[in-house]
Structures are given as structure tokens and as C-alpha cells.
Amino acid sequence: MSQQENNQVQDVSELIKVRMDKLKELEENGKDPFEVTKYEKTADAKDVIDHFEKTEGTVVSLAGRLMSKRGMGKVSFCDLQDQSGKIQLFAKKDLLGDDAYAAFKKLDIGDIVGVKGEVFKTKTGEISVKLTEYVLLSKSLLPLPEKFHGLTNTDLRYRRRYVDLIVNPEIKETFLKRSKIIKSIREYMDSLGYLEVDTPVLHILRGGAEARPFKTYHNTLDVPMYLRVETELYLKRLIVGGMEKVYEIGRIFRNEGMSIKHNPEFTTIELYEAYADYHDMMRITEGIFSNACKAVNGTTKILYQGQEIDLTPPFNRMTMVDAVEKYTGLDFKEIKTDEEAVNAAKSVGVAVEGTPSRGEIINLLFEEKVEENLIQPTFITDYPVEVSPLAKRKPEDPMFTERFEVFVTGREYGNAFSELNDPIDQKERFIRQIEMKEDGDMETMYDEDFVTALEYGMPPTGGLGIGVDRLVMLLTDSYSIRDVLLFPTMKPIKNKGE
């Protein structure tokens, strides 16, 4: 630790001691700062300021956190911050009385208070509240960091989001927009006649295609269980049961890597519609994106990290084979065998491991050479069957499926299928997935009950999943997924000596 850092620690320790002494003094005088259970507010800061022509001269009750103090003679000024914003408080000894004013001067930045007073405008033109009374609602025992010096470390901001929200209140806007985005999705889906449902978070089987699950244990049942890595198979069971339009907005858990695009727990919307296909899902995707964008930005044209993005429907459409040809020059309408595909990939500098199939090579080339170029919203359609275990084959070309993913700014935001409803084909694909896995664990990966459900008959169905967090990132111009999660997953801080 540097001398400067050591001095900062000492300064903070001294400030904490001062605050603890103040707490002790309050308690000794019978003024417990934590005993108040409720405070009646009549307004918030933003309302008072935005409607000053109506609030001027009226008496209002506000509550919030003290964020600054200025002048400690017979007149004092403070800033009160609540969820809506800040407003200046004007405290005068003659109005509050000697004892109350003396106690007011001892309040610290960070203390939470309830105040009552008349709305007026100071000589400098600042809208303020002239205090006639106040009450200490909660004593802040830890000093707040300085806005520009004490909480600039992004790691610390994510760990202590509660402090981040206090000293950087502008970040609340991102989370207010997140709420509006989710609300707009619900309203849009409801307008289409979809029913919102809840499906289990704890699963007996380790499903979910390529995703790695979190494992837990149920003591009463004496069985291992897994946090869900998708909502798909339960929602499809509902389609089998006759619920023709269903969706779920919920948390998904994947025990995989972390990055600016990935968090172990994240939010998705997944939806299924009977008698629909992946073309219908494209139209719904366009509706979700454009409606959410207008809800928070008032337009479908935005900037993301300096790039102009137009989310006005319709989005671009391109098959995966055509996209690979456009960006690599390789024409997989002519490349027919696995061996030819491997050689083609190597010819454009893409490393190939093992003995992949032609379809897997097409997907690999797309990921390596195409994705980063898809800046404007684009549907990439018709994925190889090898990488689409739950999608229906294209009747005219069974090597490919009726599947799309939607890309914006070089990132994938959603995945959709004309859903596979052939139980025999589905069972074969499940088995192939298991054989391709290193552990080949039949019991935890093969959902026999889902196959049974398909055997009862599932109508032709369109299905769609969209990553809500990534959509929020896009619509709020946020670089990292951690910026749109109130409490992102963080590695624990080790204690000294560990």
C-alpha cells in the first residue's frame, strides 16, 4: 500500500470514528436515529422543480439522502437526493430554533432525513425548500466516496452497486430503461394474444443442448437437480397441451465463461406459437426490438458505441450459406462433402479440429468470418441440422433447418426455429448430442418425457428466444452486460492472508 493510500485509509477511519461518536451521542440523548418506522412524503424533488409554478409557496414533505452541505453559520444549504433527483434545502437558525439548528449542523453527508418546508426560489434563482422542521431517519455510519475520485473503479462499482447508485445517480437511467424495455415486451406479447407463464427453474435433467448447467441437490427427493439453462422444453409441453401462444420472461443459468457479453445468470424471453413458423418469429422479433426501442428512445434509430443502428422493420435477411459466400468467397452450394468443406475452411485460414461435418464447418466459418460484419439488424437463416437439434428440417433441403438468429452490431441477440415436432427425429438428435459429449451422460441429458410429449402430437410451431440483457445493452448504449445488471456476478474478494 502506498503512503497516499495509507493516508486515505486513516482519513476514512477517522471519519467513521466521528460518525460513531455522533451516533453514541444521539442514543445517549434518547434520539435513536433508526427508530422511525415511516415518513409521509407529499412530493419528490423532481416534481417540486418541474412544477415550480404550482409548488411555489406551498409546504411540502420530502425524504432522501443529504449529498452536500454549504455554510454553517446561521444559514445553511444542503442538497437532498431522492430517487427522482436533487433539490436544495435552506436551513435557517431563526426558523428551526437553536437546538434543532445545532443538531442539523451535526448531520453528515449520507444521512437520510425527512424534511418539511416552503418551496421558494433563492436570490440566485435556485428552487429550494425553506425548512420548518426535519427528522433524522437513518444515520450513515460510512462516508460516501467522492463522485469522481472515490468510486471510479468499475469492479468496486459493480460490487457495491448500492453506493454506485448513490454517488452516480445518472446510472439509474439505464435501469429505468431496462424496466421500460421489459414492460414494452410484455405489452407487445399480450397485444398479440400470448399468455405469460412460469416454468420450473429446478430441473431433474441436465438439458439445454450445448450449455453447461449449475448443479445442486434436493435433500427430500434425494436426487441431483440443475438450474435451468433454457425454458424451451417446458414451454413446448404447453403447446402439446393445447396452449397455443405462450411466453416466459425469466432467469436462465449457465455455468460457463464470463465476458462483457456473458453473465452466469441472465434474462431471456422465450415464446412459442402453434401453427406458426420461423417467418412469423421474424416478424415478432422485429416488433419486440422496434417497440422496445421506441419505448425508451422515442425512435428506432440509435447510436451504439458510435455506430448508427436502424431498428426499423423489416430487418435484412440472409441464409447462412449465402452469408459465408459473401464474406469468404466459399460457395457451399458447390462444396458437397465433409472433406471438401474442411479443405475450404483451411484455405481461408480457419483452423479445423477433429473430423467435423460439412454443416459444422459452415457454422464455424460463419462464426469466424461473418458475425463481426453484421452491424445492422440481420436475420441469418437456414442453419445446418448438425448445430440445430431442436429445429425442423427444411423440406426442400433436409441438410438445413428452418432456423434463424438475429444479429446487430456483430452480436447475436435471438434464436428461433420452426420447431421440430417429429418425436422419432427428436429422439435421434438427442442421442447424437449425447454421443458427441465427452461424458455421454444419458440420464441427465436425454429428456424422455419431452419425447413422450411429442409422441402425443405437437402442432407445427414457431419458437423464439431473445436475450433481454443484450437488448438492454443495445438500447441503452451500454458496453458491458455488467452495466445493465444491478448485481452482476463477481469473483469474491479474498481476505488478507488467504
Buried (B, 14 or more C-beta within 10 A) or exposed (E): EEEEEEEBEEEBEEBEEEBEEBBEEBBEEEEEBEEEEEBEEEBBBBBBBBEEEEBEEEEBBBBBBBBEBEEEEEBBBBBBBBEBBBBBBBBBBEBBEEEBBEBBBEBBBBBBBBBBBBBBEEEEEEBBBBBBEBBBBEBBBEBBBEEEEBBEEEEBBBBBBEBBBBBBBEBBEBBEBBEBBBEBBBEBBEEEEBBBBEBEBEBBBBBBBEBBBBEEEEEEEEEBBBBBBBBBBBBBBBBBEEBBBBBBBBEBBBEBEBEEBBBBBBBBBBBBBBEBBBBBBBBBBBBBBBBBBBBBBEEBEBEBEEEEBBBBBEBEEBBBBBBBBEBBEBEBEEBEEBEBBBEBBEEBEBEBEEEBBBBBBBBBBBEBBBBEEBBBBBBBBBBBBBBBBBBBBBEEEEBBBBBBBBBBBEBBBBBBBBBBBEBEBBBEBBEEBBEEEEEEEEEBBBBEEBBEBBEEEBBBBBBBBBBBBBBBBBBBBBEBBBBBBBEBEEEEEEEEEE
